[in-house]
Amino acid sequence: MAVDEIVVDDDLYPRMEIDQGRVAEFAELLAEDAAALPPIEAVLDEEQLVLADGRHRLEALRRLMISQVEIVVLKVPEALTPSQHVLLHAIDRAATASLPLNPADRKRARDLLLQQCPDMTFAEVARRCGMTRQSVSARAGELCPRPPALDRPGGQRSDDPVVLIGRLLEAWGTLVAIGMGDCGPLVAQIAEVKFGDEAAFVVAGLVYVVTRAREMLLESADRAVDLDGERP
């Protein structure tokens, strides 16, 4: 594989910067033996190969002006996009590398996961980045501020979880009434951003119960109409 054809997406790279000392060390090893280091790993995204692991090795190859390199093309799981797989693989590899992620790198990895993998729980983000779930939840609140609808009249906010979750459900009830009940998952996601996984679980359960109750009422109404139409 041509080195110049490997694409590096900085938006999917968890480290803040390249360690030039590490690049120099790798270049010295590769100059003596081209197979001294593990192969670079990449993900096929449409028609281009995006680097998933081996940034310092790639920089060392470029420094030595080596044009061809062996790579391993990773298979993308069905549940992930190529970009998500690149990011997750890069973070996982960095977690076990001899050069671990420093605090700034972990914060960058956290922010990238929150942006690129919105369905990932705060607990899973925290586990992958070596942080607490509370710190991840707090950062998610900064990246995704609460909607104005959650504010009190006059601009005063309420921090009472019961009040705010009640307002979330009330807003969702309005959406159901106007035929937009499929916005329930969004309501649960907002609850998770503000209060964490437990609140999201409660809201999701309530949303499911209300949705199912509404469906049963509509089915009953439809049956009643059908029976009425069959009467002589």
C-alpha positions as CSV (number, residue, x, y, z in Angstrom):
1,M,0.0,0.0,0.0
2,A,1.3,3.5,-0.9
3,V,2.0,5.5,2.2
4,D,0.7,8.7,0.6
5,E,-2.7,7.0,0.1
6,I,-3.4,6.5,3.8
7,V,-5.7,9.3,5.0
8,V,-5.2,10.8,8.5
9,D,-8.4,12.3,9.9
10,D,-7.3,14.6,12.8
11,D,-11.0,14.8,13.9
12,L,-10.8,11.0,14.8
13,Y,-7.4,11.1,16.4
14,P,-7.5,11.1,20.3
15,R,-4.0,12.5,20.9
16,M,-3.5,16.3,21.1
17,E,-0.2,16.2,19.3
18,I,2.5,13.9,17.8
19,D,5.4,12.8,20.0
20,Q,8.4,13.6,17.8
21,G,10.7,11.6,20.1
22,R,8.5,8.5,19.5
23,V,8.6,9.2,15.8
24,A,12.4,9.4,15.8
25,E,12.6,6.1,17.8
26,F,10.4,4.3,15.3
27,A,12.3,5.8,12.4
28,E,15.5,4.4,13.8
29,L,13.9,0.9,14.2
30,L,12.4,0.9,10.7
31,A,15.7,2.0,9.2
32,E,17.3,-1.1,10.5
33,D,14.4,-3.5,9.9
34,A,11.3,-2.6,7.9
35,A,9.4,-5.3,9.8
36,A,10.5,-4.2,13.2
37,L,7.1,-2.7,14.1
38,P,3.5,-4.0,13.8
39,P,1.6,-3.2,10.6
40,I,-0.4,0.0,10.4
41,E,-4.2,-0.5,10.7
42,A,-6.8,1.3,8.6
43,V,-10.5,1.3,7.9
44,L,-12.0,1.5,4.4
45,D,-14.4,4.5,4.2
46,E,-16.0,4.6,0.8
47,E,-12.9,4.6,-1.5
48,Q,-10.2,5.8,1.0
49,L,-8.3,4.1,3.7
50,V,-8.5,6.0,7.0
51,L,-5.8,5.5,9.6
52,A,-7.1,3.8,12.7
53,D,-3.8,2.9,14.5
54,G,-0.2,3.7,13.8
55,R,0.1,7.5,13.6
56,H,3.6,7.6,14.9
57,R,4.7,4.7,12.7
58,L,3.2,6.4,9.7
59,E,5.1,9.6,10.5
60,A,8.3,7.6,10.8
61,L,7.8,6.0,7.4
62,R,7.3,9.5,5.9
63,R,10.4,10.7,7.6
64,L,12.4,7.9,6.0
65,M,10.6,8.5,2.7
66,I,9.4,4.9,2.5
67,S,6.7,4.8,-0.2
68,Q,5.2,1.4,0.4
69,V,3.9,-0.2,3.6
70,E,2.0,-3.2,4.8
71,I,-1.4,-2.4,6.4
72,V,-4.2,-4.3,8.0
73,V,-7.7,-3.3,6.8
74,L,-10.2,-3.6,9.7
75,K,-13.7,-4.8,9.2
76,V,-16.3,-2.3,10.3
77,P,-19.0,-3.8,12.7
78,E,-22.6,-3.4,11.4
79,A,-23.6,-1.2,14.3
80,L,-20.9,1.4,13.6
81,T,-20.0,3.8,10.9
82,P,-16.4,3.7,9.5
83,S,-15.6,7.0,11.3
84,Q,-16.9,5.6,14.6
85,H,-14.9,2.5,14.2
86,V,-11.7,4.5,13.5
87,L,-12.2,6.6,16.6
88,L,-13.1,3.7,18.9
89,H,-10.2,1.6,17.6
90,A,-7.7,4.4,18.0
91,I,-8.8,5.1,21.6
92,D,-8.7,1.4,22.5
93,R,-5.2,1.0,21.0
94,A,-4.0,4.1,22.8
95,A,-5.3,2.8,26.1
96,T,-2.9,-0.2,25.8
97,A,0.0,1.5,24.1
98,S,3.4,2.1,25.7
99,L,2.6,5.8,25.4
100,P,-0.7,6.2,27.2
101,L,-3.1,9.0,26.7
102,N,-2.3,12.0,29.0
103,P,-5.1,13.9,30.8
104,A,-5.5,16.3,27.8
105,D,-5.7,13.4,25.4
106,R,-8.4,11.7,27.5
107,K,-10.4,14.9,27.5
108,R,-10.1,15.1,23.8
109,A,-11.1,11.5,23.4
110,R,-14.1,12.1,25.6
111,D,-15.3,15.1,23.5
112,L,-14.8,13.1,20.3
113,L,-16.8,10.2,21.6
114,L,-19.7,12.5,22.7
115,Q,-19.8,14.1,19.3
116,Q,-19.2,11.0,17.1
117,C,-21.0,8.4,19.1
118,P,-24.2,10.1,20.5
119,D,-25.8,6.7,21.3
120,M,-23.0,5.7,23.6
121,T,-23.8,5.8,27.3
122,F,-21.9,8.2,29.6
123,A,-20.7,5.1,31.6
124,E,-19.2,3.6,28.4
125,V,-17.5,6.9,27.4
126,A,-16.1,7.2,30.9
127,R,-14.8,3.6,30.8
128,R,-13.0,4.1,27.5
129,C,-11.4,7.4,28.5
130,G,-10.5,6.5,32.0
131,M,-12.8,9.1,33.6
132,T,-15.8,9.2,35.9
133,R,-19.3,9.1,34.5
134,Q,-20.1,12.3,36.4
135,S,-17.3,14.2,34.6
136,V,-18.5,12.9,31.2
137,S,-22.1,13.9,32.0
138,A,-21.0,17.4,33.0
139,R,-19.1,17.8,29.8
140,A,-22.0,16.6,27.7
141,G,-24.1,19.3,29.4
142,E,-21.6,21.9,28.2
143,L,-21.5,20.5,24.7
144,C,-25.3,20.1,24.5
145,P,-26.8,22.9,26.6
146,R,-30.3,22.5,27.9
147,P,-33.1,23.7,25.6
148,P,-34.7,27.0,26.6
149,A,-38.0,25.1,27.1
150,L,-36.6,23.8,30.3
151,D,-36.2,27.3,31.8
152,R,-38.6,29.0,34.2
153,P,-40.5,32.0,32.9
154,G,-38.3,35.1,33.2
155,G,-35.1,33.2,32.4
156,Q,-34.8,31.5,35.9
157,R,-33.7,27.9,35.7
158,S,-35.0,25.1,37.8
159,D,-32.4,22.5,39.0
160,D,-35.0,20.3,40.6
161,P,-34.8,16.9,38.8
162,V,-38.5,16.1,39.5
163,V,-39.6,19.5,38.1
164,L,-37.4,19.3,35.0
165,I,-38.2,15.7,34.2
166,G,-41.9,16.6,34.6
167,R,-41.5,19.4,32.1
168,L,-39.7,17.0,29.7
169,L,-42.6,14.6,29.8
170,E,-45.1,17.4,29.5
171,A,-43.3,18.7,26.4
172,W,-43.2,15.2,25.0
173,G,-47.0,14.8,25.7
174,T,-47.5,17.9,23.6
175,L,-45.5,16.4,20.7
176,V,-47.7,13.2,21.0
177,A,-50.8,15.3,20.8
178,I,-49.7,16.9,17.5
179,G,-48.6,13.6,16.0
180,M,-44.9,13.8,16.8
181,G,-44.7,11.0,19.4
182,D,-41.5,9.6,17.8
183,C,-39.6,12.4,19.6
184,G,-39.7,10.4,22.8
185,P,-36.2,9.1,22.5
186,L,-34.9,12.7,22.2
187,V,-36.6,13.6,25.4
188,A,-34.9,10.6,27.1
189,Q,-31.5,11.7,25.7
190,I,-32.0,15.2,27.1
191,A,-32.7,13.7,30.5
192,E,-29.5,11.7,30.2
193,V,-27.5,14.8,29.4
194,K,-28.8,16.6,32.5
195,F,-29.2,13.8,35.0
196,G,-27.4,10.7,33.8
197,D,-28.2,7.2,32.8
198,E,-30.7,6.5,35.6
199,A,-32.9,9.5,34.8
200,A,-32.8,8.5,31.1
201,F,-33.9,5.0,32.0
202,V,-36.9,6.3,34.0
203,V,-37.9,8.8,31.3
204,A,-37.6,6.1,28.6
205,G,-39.8,3.8,30.6
206,L,-42.4,6.4,31.1
207,V,-42.3,7.3,27.4
208,Y,-42.8,3.7,26.5
209,V,-45.8,3.3,28.9
210,V,-47.5,6.5,27.6
211,T,-46.8,5.5,24.0
212,R,-48.2,2.0,24.4
213,A,-51.3,3.4,26.2
214,R,-51.9,5.8,23.4
215,E,-51.5,3.0,20.8
216,M,-54.0,0.9,22.7
217,L,-56.5,3.8,22.9
218,L,-56.2,4.3,19.1
219,E,-56.6,0.6,18.5
220,S,-59.7,0.6,20.7
221,A,-61.1,3.6,18.8
222,D,-60.5,1.9,15.5
223,R,-62.2,-1.3,16.6
224,A,-65.2,0.7,17.8
225,V,-65.5,2.4,14.5
226,D,-65.3,-0.9,12.7
227,L,-68.0,-2.4,14.9
228,D,-70.2,0.6,14.4
229,G,-69.9,0.3,10.7
230,E,-71.0,-3.4,10.7
231,R,-74.3,-2.7,12.5
232,P,-77.4,-2.9,10.4
